Amino acid sequence: MFYNILKNFFLKKNVNKRLSFCDSNGSNGQIIIVGIIVDESYFSETGQLVERIVSQGIDNHNIFVLVYKDKISKKEVVQEPFLTLKDISYSGEIKNKEVNNFLSTSFDLLINYYDVNKSGPMLLTTVSKAKFKVGFDTVDKRLNHLIIKSTIENFNEFVLEMFKYLKILNKI
């Protein structure tokens, strides 16, 4: 318990430090490759979210998902690459090879599908090499280029709003 509190404290300091040096300008390129960071502590319908994004015209093979979980039981099977707090060091280094591959990919769009300021998902967003980031209005405003006001349960509304603004910005 105390270990997690201390680790979260140091990770939040790391995230704030990274955000102070973060570039707030998004790219002007078209969106082809999409990455999604999902916090499955609050949202578990990742498959339906991906289906909804595919229905908007993004190819299924160009969508990559990374799941953040607070805890994973030994019997639980997770289909997508995942990350827990145990996989992150105090200094913010990630020990999982799949997650590091995800973060080093230069996504045209990164969807941050979490609405709580947790140090784990926020660290993933700041480390990511994505060109354009979209997320919820309830997390730190410095993380995302486009902020959508919606609830995490209503993924249909989130996707529709996101694609409406992406079309306005000539990204699709």
C-alpha positions as CSV (number, residue, x, y, z in Angstrom):
1,M,0.0,0.0,0.0
2,F,2.6,2.5,1.1
3,Y,4.8,1.4,-1.8
4,N,2.1,2.2,-4.4
5,I,1.5,5.6,-2.8
6,L,5.2,6.5,-2.9
7,K,5.6,5.2,-6.5
8,N,2.5,7.2,-7.7
9,F,4.0,10.3,-6.1
10,F,7.3,9.9,-8.0
11,L,5.6,9.0,-11.2
12,K,3.3,12.1,-11.0
13,K,6.4,14.3,-10.5
14,N,8.0,12.6,-13.6
15,V,4.8,13.2,-15.6
16,N,4.7,16.9,-14.6
17,K,8.3,17.3,-15.6
18,R,7.7,15.7,-19.0
19,L,4.6,17.8,-19.6
20,S,6.6,21.0,-19.0
21,F,8.8,20.1,-22.0
22,C,6.0,18.7,-24.1
23,D,5.2,20.1,-27.6
24,S,1.6,21.3,-27.7
25,N,1.5,21.5,-31.5
26,G,-0.1,18.5,-33.3
27,S,0.8,17.4,-36.8
28,N,-1.1,18.3,-39.9
29,G,-0.8,14.8,-41.5
30,Q,-3.6,12.4,-42.4
31,I,-4.6,9.8,-39.9
32,I,-3.7,6.2,-40.9
33,I,-2.2,4.5,-37.8
34,V,-4.2,4.8,-34.5
35,G,-3.0,3.8,-31.0
36,I,-5.4,3.5,-28.1
37,I,-4.5,3.6,-24.4
38,V,-7.3,2.2,-22.3
39,D,-7.5,2.1,-18.5
40,E,-9.5,-1.1,-18.0
41,S,-10.1,-0.2,-14.3
42,Y,-13.0,2.0,-15.5
43,F,-13.7,0.8,-19.1
44,S,-13.8,-2.8,-20.2
45,E,-15.5,-2.7,-23.6
46,T,-12.3,-2.2,-25.6
47,G,-13.4,-4.4,-28.5
48,Q,-16.6,-2.4,-29.0
49,L,-14.6,0.8,-29.0
50,V,-12.3,-0.5,-31.7
51,E,-15.3,-1.7,-33.7
52,R,-16.8,1.8,-33.5
53,I,-13.5,3.3,-34.7
54,V,-13.4,0.8,-37.6
55,S,-17.0,1.8,-38.5
56,Q,-15.7,5.4,-39.0
57,G,-13.3,4.3,-41.8
58,I,-10.0,3.3,-40.0
59,D,-8.6,0.0,-41.1
60,N,-8.6,-2.6,-38.3
61,H,-5.0,-3.6,-39.0
62,N,-3.9,0.0,-38.3
63,I,-5.4,0.1,-34.8
64,F,-3.2,-0.9,-31.9
65,V,-4.4,-1.1,-28.3
66,L,-2.5,-0.9,-25.0
67,V,-4.3,-1.7,-21.8
68,Y,-3.5,-0.3,-18.4
69,K,-4.7,-2.3,-15.4
70,D,-4.2,-1.7,-11.7
71,K,-4.0,-5.4,-10.9
72,I,-4.0,-8.5,-13.0
73,S,-4.9,-11.8,-11.5
74,K,-2.8,-14.9,-12.4
75,K,-5.7,-16.6,-14.0
76,E,-6.7,-13.6,-16.1
77,V,-5.9,-13.7,-19.9
78,V,-5.5,-10.3,-21.6
79,Q,-5.5,-10.3,-25.4
80,E,-3.8,-6.9,-25.9
81,P,-0.4,-5.7,-24.6
82,F,-0.9,-4.5,-21.1
83,L,0.9,-2.6,-18.4
84,T,0.5,-2.5,-14.6
85,L,2.1,-0.3,-12.0
86,K,4.6,-3.1,-11.3
87,D,6.1,-2.7,-14.8
88,I,7.0,0.9,-14.2
89,S,10.1,1.9,-12.1
90,Y,10.2,4.9,-9.8
91,S,12.0,7.0,-12.4
92,G,9.3,6.2,-15.1
93,E,11.1,3.6,-17.0
94,I,8.9,0.8,-18.4
95,K,10.2,-2.8,-18.2
96,N,7.7,-4.4,-20.6
97,K,9.1,-4.9,-24.2
98,E,5.6,-4.9,-25.8
99,V,4.7,-1.6,-24.2
100,N,8.0,0.0,-25.2
101,N,7.4,-1.1,-28.8
102,F,3.9,0.4,-28.6
103,L,5.3,3.7,-27.2
104,S,8.0,4.0,-29.8
105,T,5.5,3.7,-32.7
106,S,4.8,7.0,-34.4
107,F,1.0,6.9,-34.4
108,D,-0.9,9.5,-36.5
109,L,-3.5,9.5,-33.7
110,L,-3.3,8.4,-30.1
111,I,-6.6,8.0,-28.3
112,N,-6.2,8.3,-24.5
113,Y,-9.3,6.5,-23.3
114,Y,-9.2,7.2,-19.6
115,D,-10.8,10.0,-17.6
116,V,-9.0,9.8,-14.3
117,N,-5.6,11.4,-13.6
118,K,-3.6,8.2,-12.9
119,S,0.1,8.3,-13.1
120,G,0.4,5.1,-15.2
121,P,-1.7,6.0,-18.2
122,M,-0.5,9.7,-18.1
123,L,3.1,8.5,-18.2
124,L,2.3,6.3,-21.2
125,T,0.8,9.3,-23.0
126,T,3.7,11.6,-22.3
127,V,6.3,9.0,-23.4
128,S,4.4,8.1,-26.6
129,K,5.7,9.3,-30.0
130,A,2.2,10.0,-31.3
131,K,1.8,13.0,-33.6
132,F,-1.8,13.9,-32.5
133,K,-3.4,13.0,-29.2
134,V,-7.1,13.0,-28.2
135,G,-8.6,12.5,-24.8
136,F,-11.2,13.4,-22.2
137,D,-11.6,16.9,-20.6
138,T,-11.2,15.5,-17.0
139,V,-7.5,14.7,-17.4
140,D,-4.6,17.2,-17.5
141,K,-5.2,19.5,-20.4
142,R,-1.5,19.5,-21.4
143,L,-1.7,15.8,-22.4
144,N,-3.9,16.1,-25.5
145,H,-4.2,18.2,-28.6
146,L,-7.9,17.6,-28.9
147,I,-10.1,17.4,-25.8
148,I,-13.6,15.8,-25.9
149,K,-16.2,16.4,-23.2
150,S,-18.0,13.1,-22.7
151,T,-18.3,10.3,-20.2
152,I,-16.1,7.2,-20.5
153,E,-19.1,4.8,-20.6
154,N,-20.5,6.6,-23.7
155,F,-17.9,5.6,-26.2
156,N,-20.3,6.1,-29.2
157,E,-20.6,9.8,-28.4
158,F,-16.8,10.1,-27.9
159,V,-16.0,8.5,-31.2
160,L,-18.6,10.5,-33.1
161,E,-17.4,13.8,-31.6
162,M,-13.7,12.9,-32.2
163,F,-14.3,12.1,-35.9
164,K,-16.4,15.2,-36.4
165,Y,-13.5,17.4,-35.2
166,L,-10.9,15.3,-37.1
167,K,-12.9,16.0,-40.3
168,I,-13.0,19.7,-39.5
169,L,-9.2,19.7,-39.0
170,N,-8.8,17.8,-42.3
171,K,-7.1,14.8,-40.7
172,I,-9.5,12.3,-42.3
